[in-house]
């Protein structure tokens, strides 16, 4: 039982790292979806965002 606080702390660090990595992966797609001059490229980026950020309501 004395290892429980250490495990919880490590789990929190892993969760925060995973969330930050996910945000860094989505950020360039968001930038393209907003700032691209080509309408087709903007549309493709928005479709990609819809796939990446779809909700899983189960």
N, C-alpha and C positions, 0 to 999 in steps of 0.2 A: 503493500500500500504506500510506502514512502515514495515510490516512483511515480505515483499518479500526478502530482503537480508538474513534474518534469515532462511527462507525456502530454498533459494538457497544453503546456507552454509550447512544446514542439508542434503539436497539432495546430495551434493558433498561428504559428509562424508559417507552416506549410499552407494553411488556408489563405493567409494574406499574400503569400508569394504567388499562389495559383491565381488569385483574383487579379493581382497586378499584372501577371503575364497575360491573362486573358484580355485585360483592358489594353495592353500594349499591342496585342494582335489585332484588335478591332479598330484601334485608333486610325491607322492609315486608310482603312476602308471607309471610315466615317469622313475623313478629310477628302477623299476622292468623291464621295457621294455629294458633298457640299460644294466643293470648289472646282470640279472638273468643268471644262468649257464644252466638251462634247456631250450632247444629251444622251447618246447611247452609253457612254462610259458612266455617266451619273446613274442611269437606269440600272446598268449592270451592278454598280456598287450598292445601290439600294436593294436590289434583289439578293445580293450576297449578305447584306446586313440582315435582311429578313430571315435568311437561313441561319445565320450565326446566332441571332438573338431571339429565335422563336421560343415561345413559352411552352412548357410541358405541363399542361394541366391534367394531372391524372389522380 
